[in-house]
Amino acid sequence: MTENELHAAAQISKAWPFEEARKIVKRFPGGKRDAAGELLPVLFETGYGPSGLPHIGTFQEVLRTTFVRRAYETLTGGHPTRLVAFSDDMDGLRKVPDNVPNKPVLEANLGKPLSRIPDPFGTHESFAHHNNASLRAFLDQFGFDYEFVSASDRYNAGGFDEALKNVLRHFDAIMGIMLPTLREERRKTYSPVLPVSPTTGEVLQVPIEVVDAEAGIVRFTDVTGEVIEQSILGGQSKLQWKVDWAMRWVALGVDYEMCGKDLTDSVTQSGRIAQVLGGRRPEGLIYELFLDQNGEKISKSKGNGLTIEQWLDYGSEESLGFYLFREPKSAKSLHVGIIPRAVDEYWQFREKLATQPVEQQLGNPVWHLLRTNGYHGGAGDTLPVTYGLLLNLVGVLGTHASREQVWSYLGNYVQDADAAAHPALDSLVTRALAYNRDFIAPTLQRRKPEPNEAAALTALDEELAGTSEDVGAEVLQNIVYEIGKDPHFGIESLRDWFKALYETLLGSSQGPRMGSFIALYGVANTRRLIAEALDGDEKPDT
């Protein structure tokens, strides 16, 4: 694929990152340029609230934004871009998170900016510094190309001072936008600017009066009841959320930022405020939120979500990226049950990539995943064994199966069955053992076959008795098919036959292609499974 072919295909690609990137091309038809006509980088931004540790939502926002960033670069033939990961660490701490040590340290500092609260972990300058370090390590782990920007650094060093004065200049107009959106009780205390109390250091939710916009001076009642005049510059204030977001867009020159559906109203109001401040709302995508396995919205307080660490315990990093790529405007279930399918679908799409015409490659999630970190090559490699089949093997071997034991069985199916020769498969062996231990083994329950099923299993055993261990999976699959189609056994459909095999031999209502499983597990071992099913005995853990 030449760069010209790639550029031409990108112009007509319907993949969502290209659709999003076209919004930016439309915004800057000749590229983003300064007054002298010099080409400037398009600025992409992602936001992070460091009141807690980075999570899967943080990852997906940076990843999806990077998809759009790379798509824009492809569309424009390499126009420059930047990605800013912004930490809103001047926010006042509203409640103590559940997953931190030394909670009294935080309880004693409620209301203060996150960057001015001691670190309960005892490792960093402040609670925000600890969580910011976690964010950066988190993003670095996945190789993201980004610039980290801290709200507290900008506020404290005066980087936002001119923007803050601009908010005071347009104070009445901003109040006119925000007050109609608030409940009557909230209107009484609302202010776009939240001064920091000189007495307690808390971020105050109190009405203010603008004294001198050009000097940045406001008047408010402190927690002591004293009416004081104070500058809002140099870290002595924090803007209210929607105003802060708009100010940041204008001050930093943000051109693209996506967000979750729960911030739809914030996008609308912040966009109006950005216009009042003399700027422009960035382009962006409003994505749907994650759901748990019961279809309920994921909530930090409920703890019904799936952490990125949990995903990586049971599935690959690439499979997570693959899952997050698809259909961002549709609500997505996020629970451990989706991981095996995501792993296998990732490898299916990866295998297809090298043989696809360029226009299809640009719609392949794997193309975008490879492009995120600057890789411009193809793929085409695949796993010699699907993750689903690997899970079936581990399930039969039992909870005490070892990595070495699994690899010994893989030798029945994989040429050069050596972990060093197949690192991606080896990493999935470890994950399959963990997934089986935590989720499959506790639910496996083999049932006794019905009389007609027992007759069919006996026939299958007889066929396998005359089959060598080195016979291929397709031959074995045909043997299984023929028995299932034999009207003598009274099995209504092949689907019923395979379900019976899964439930009586594997202890699950779903399973793999049986020919592939028999080739992997071995003919003799499969015959032992059949014997156990016919005898009504459970196979003990090995």
N, C-alpha and C positions, 0 to 999 in steps of 0.2 A: 504494500500500500504506500503510495507516494503522498507527500504532504498536500499536493494539489488535489488528489483524489479524496483525501480526508477532509480537506477544507470544503470541497464541493458537496460531499455527502452530509457534512454538518449543517449546511444551509437548509436542508430539507428534512433532517431527522426529526421525528416526532417524540423522541425520548424526552422525558420531562426536564432533565437538566438543560437540554438545548432550548426547550420552550422557555424556561426561566431565563437563560442567558440572552435570549432574543429581546427580553424586556430591557436589558441593559444596553444592548446594541441600539435599540430604538431610542433610549434615553440619550445616548451619545453616538449619533450616526457616524461621525468621523473619528470616534474615540474620545475619551475624556481628555480635555486640553485646557491649559492655562490661558491667560489673556494674550500671551505671546504666541500661542499656537503650539506650544510644546506638549507632547503626549504625556499624560499623567497616569499613574496606576489607578485602576478602578478599585475602590475600597469595599471589601466584604467584611461584615462584622458578625460575631456571635457573642451572646451575652451569657454571663454566669453569675449566679448569686451565691457567694461563698459562705452562707450560713450553714452549709452542709458539705459533705464530700462529693466529688464528681460522680456522676451516675450515668446510666445508659442514655438518658435524655441529653446530657451534655455531649456525649459521644455522637449521637445521631445528628445533632444540630451542626457540629463541626464537620462531620463527614458529608452530610447532604449539602452544606454550603460549599465544601470543597468540590463536590461533583459539579455544581453550577459554575464555580470559578474555573475549573479546567475546561468545561464546555465553552465558556466565554472565550478563553484563550484560543481554543480550537476554531471557533467561529470567526474570530478576528485575525487569525494568522499570527497570534502571539502578542497581542497587546498586553502591556504590563498590568499586574494585579497585586493586591496585598490582602491578607486576611488578618484581622485583629480579633483576638480573643479577649473580650473586655470583662473584667471582674468588678462587679458593683459592690465593692467592699467598704463604701462609706455608709451603707445602710445601717440603721440602728438594729441591734439584736432584739427581736420581738419575743422569742421564746427559746428555751433551751432544747437543743436536739436530743433525741433519745440515745444516739449512738456515740456519745462522747464520755470520756472519763472526767473526774473532778468537776461535776456539775455545779457545785457551790461557787466555783470561780466564775462561771458564766452567770449564774443567778444574781451574783453581787454586781454584775455589770450590765444588766438588762437596760436597753435603751441607748447604750453607747454605740458609736460606730464600730463595726466588726474589726476594723484595723487598729482600734484603740482598746481592745479587750485582751487580757492575758490569754495565752495559748493553754487550754486545759490539757493538752498533750505534753506540754513542757519542752517543746523542741524548737519553737520559733518565736519571733518577736511579738506576734499577736495571733489571735484565733484566725483572722483573715489571712495572715502570712502563711500559717500552716495549711489552710485549705487551698490557697493560691499555689503553694508549692506542690500540693497533691494534684491540682489541675494541670500544672505544667508537666509534671512527671507522667501523668495520665495521657496527655496529648503527645508527649515525646515518645511514649511507648509505642504509639501507632504511627509514628513518623510524619505527623502533620507539619506542614509548613505554615507557620503563623507568627504573629508578633503579640506578645502579652502586654496588655495595658491595664493598669490598676486605677480605679476611680479615686482612691485615697491619694495616690501619688499625684494625680492631676489636680485634685482639689487642694491638697496641702501645698504643692509647689506653685500654685497660682496659674496652672495651665488652663483652668476653666474660668479665670477671673473675668475676662472680657465677655465670655458667654453668660456669666452670672449677672453682670451689669446689664446685658441685653435683656435678660429675663425681667429685671427690675424696670427697665424702660418700657416694657410691654406688659407690665403687671396687670393692669386693668383688663386688657384684651385676653390675657390668659385666664383670668378669673371668669371672664364672660364665657369662655369655652367650657371651663370645668364645672362651675357651680350648677348649671342646669342638669348635669349628669349625676349629681350627688343627692343623697337623702337629706331632708331638711336638717336633721340633727348634725350631720356631717358638715353641712355648709357653715355652721356656726364656728367651727374650729379650723376649717380648711385654709391652707396657704400653699402656694406653689413653692415657697422657700421654707425650709425647716432649719431654723437656727440651732447651733450647738450651744447648750447652756454653759455660760462661763462658771457656773457654780458646781454643777454635777457632771458636765461633759456629755450629757444625754442629747440625742437628737430630738428636738421638741416639736410636737404637733400643736402649734399655737398660731393664732392669727398674727399677722405682722402688718406694719405700716411702713411704706417706703419713705425714708427721710431724704436720701440723696442717691439717686440711681447712678450717677456718674462716679460717685465715691464708693458705692456699694454699701451704704449705711441704711439699716432698718431699725424700727422700734418694735419691741414686743415685751410681754410680761414674762419674767423668768419664773422658775419653779418656786422661788422664794416669795413671789408676789411683787417683787420690785420691777418697775417699768424701766427698761434700759435701752440704750442705743448701742448698736454693735455692727461692725462690718460683717458681711457675709463672705468675704474673700479669704483666700489663704487657708481654707479648711475649716472656717468657722460656720459653715452651713452645709446642708445637703438638700438638693432639690427633691420635691415629691416625685414619685415614680414616673408618671406619664410626662411630666415636665422635664425630668432628668433625661428620659429617653430621647425626647425631641431635641433638647439642648445638645446631647451627645452627637446625634446625627448631624446637626449643623456644625458644631465645633470641630468634629473630626472629619467631616466631609464623607459620611457613610453613603454608599451608593446601593448596597444590597444587604438586607438582613431578613432572615426568615424567623418564624415563631410559631408556637402552638396555637390551636384554635381558642384556647382559654384567654389569649391576649388579643382577640379580635377587636374588642372595644378600645383597648390601649393603642393599637395601631391607628385606629380612626382618630382618636383624640390627640395622640402624639403627632400625627401627621398634620392636623390643623394647627397645633402649637408650633411645629417646625416652620410652617408657612408664615405665621405671625413673626417668628424670629428671623425671617428673611432667608430661610432655607427651603428644603424640599424633602418630603418623605422619601426614603429609599425604596427601590423596588424590593419585592420579596414574595415569599410563598407562605401561606398560612396552612400548616400541616395538621392532620388529625392526631389525636392523642392515643396513647396505648391503652389497651384493655387487658384485664386479667382473664384467666381461663373461664370465669363465670360471666364474661362480658361486661364487667364493671370497670369504671375508670380507675386507673392506678393512682394510688394516693400514698405519699410518703408516710403520713400519719397512720394509715391502715397497715402499711408494710405488705401490700398485696402485689408488689411489683417483682421484677426480676433484675438483679444487679448484673453489671457487666462481668463481675468476677464469677458469678454463677454460670453465665453463658459460657465463659471461657473454661470453666471446669468441665463442661459437657460437650462443647462444640468449638469450632475453630473461629479465629478472628475474622477470616474471610467470610464464613457463613453468616456471621452477625452483620457484616457490611452488606452482604447480598440481601439479607432479609430487610434491612433498613432502606435499601435502594428502592424497593418496589412500592408503587402506589402510595406516595406520601400523603395524598389527600384522602385516603381511606383509613378508617380506624383499624388498628392492627392489634391482634392478640399478642401478648408478650408473657409467655410462660414456658417452662422447660419442655413441655410436650411438643413444641414447634421446632425444637432444635434439630433432631435427626433429619427431618425433611429438608430443612434449610441447608444442612451440610451437603446432602446428596444433590439437591437442586443446584447448589453452587458449582459442584464438580460437573454436573451435566452441562451447564452453560459454559463452563471453562473449556470443556472438551470441544464444544461446537465452535468456539471463537475463531480458531485458526482457519477453518474451512468456510466461514461465512463471508459473503460479499460485504464490502465496506459499509453499505447502508444498514445491513443487519447487525454488524459489529457494534455500531453506534447505539443500537437499541439493546445490546447485551449488557446486563449489569456488570459482568466481569470486566468488560472494556473500561467502564468507568472506575471500577475498583482498582484496576491496574494503573489507571491514569492518575489517581489521586496523589500518588507519591512520585510522579514524574516518569513512570515506566511507559515507554511507547511501543513496546514489542507485542508480539502475539502470545497465544497460549496453546492449547491443544492437548496438553497432558491431562491425564485423568487418574482416578484411583483404580487399582486393580480389583478392589472389593468395595461395594457400597457400604456406607455407614450403617444403613438398615440391616444389611446382611451380617455385618460385624456384630451388631447388637444381638441378633438372633443367635449367632454362634456363642457369644459370651453368656447369653441367657441360658443356653443348654449346658454350658460348662459349669455354671453355678457361681455363687458369690465368692468362692475361694479360688477362682481361676486366677492365674498369674499372666503377666505380659508374655513371659517366655512360653507358657502353655498355648496362649492364643497364637503366637507366631509359629509354633509347631504345627498347628492345624492349618494356618495360612499356607504352609508348604504344600498342602494338597491342591491348592488352587492358584497360587501365585508363583510365577517363575522367578528365580533368584529371590526367594522369600527371606530377605534379610532386612532387619530394621534400618541399617545404615543406607541401604539402597532405596528405601521407601520411607523417607522421614515424615512426609505428610500422613501416610497411613499409620506409621508408628505413633505419631501424636494422637491419632484418633483411637488407637488401641487403648491407650491410657484413659482417654475420655470415655470410651465405651465401657471399660471396667467400672469407672465411677458412676456412669449413668445407670448401668445394670444394678449396681449395689444399692443406689439410692432410690431408683424409681421402677425398675423392671422386676427385679427379684421379689420385692415385697408383694407384687400383684400376680405373679405367675401361679396358675393353678390348672394342672392338666386334668381333663375330665376323662371318664371311661368312654370308649367308643360305643355307639349304638351297634346292634347286631349286624346290620348291613355294612356299617363303616368298618367293623372288625373283619368282615369278609373281604372288603376291599384292601384293608391294610395287610391281611394275610397274602393276598395276591401280589401286592407291591413287594412284600418281603421275598416272595418266591422269585419274582423278576430280578430283584437286587442280588439274590443268592447266585445267580448266574452272570453277574456283572463284575467286571474287574474294577479295581480302585482307581485306575487311571482313565476311566471313561469320561468323556466330556460332559459339561453341564447340559448342553442341548439334548444329547441322547437321553440323559436322565430325566430331563423335563418331558420328553416325549413318552417315556415309560409311564410317568405319573399321569400325563394327559390321557393316555389310552385306557388306563384303569378307571379314571374318573368318568370317561365317556361310555364305559361298558354298561349297558342297560341291566345286565344280570345283577348288579349290586343295588339297583334302585335308588341311586343318588340323583336327585333332580337336575342338578346343574354342576358345571365345573366349579363355580363359585362355592357351592355347598361342599364340594369335595375338598377344595383347598382350605376352606374354613375348618373342616373336620380335621385335616392334617395339622393345622396350626394349633387347634385347641387340644388335640390328643397327644401330639408329639412335643409341641413347644410351650403349651400353657398360655397361649395368647389368641385373641380373635383375629389378629392380623399377622402377616409374616411375609417372607421373601418368596422369590421364585424358588420352588422346591428343588428344581434341578441344580441350581446354583448352590443352595444350602447343602444338598447331599454331596456335591463335589467338594465343597469346603469342609464339611464335617467328616466326610468319609463314608463309604458304602457300608463297611462293617459297623461303624458307630451308629449309623442311621438304622441299621437292622436291629441293633440293641435297643434303640429308642422304641421301635415298633414292638419288639418283644415286651418291653416294660408296659407299653400302652395296652397290649393284648392281655397281659397278666394283671393289669389294674394297679401296677406298682408305680410309685413316684420315683423318679431317678434322684438319688441323693446328690447333694452338692459334692463336687469333686475338689 
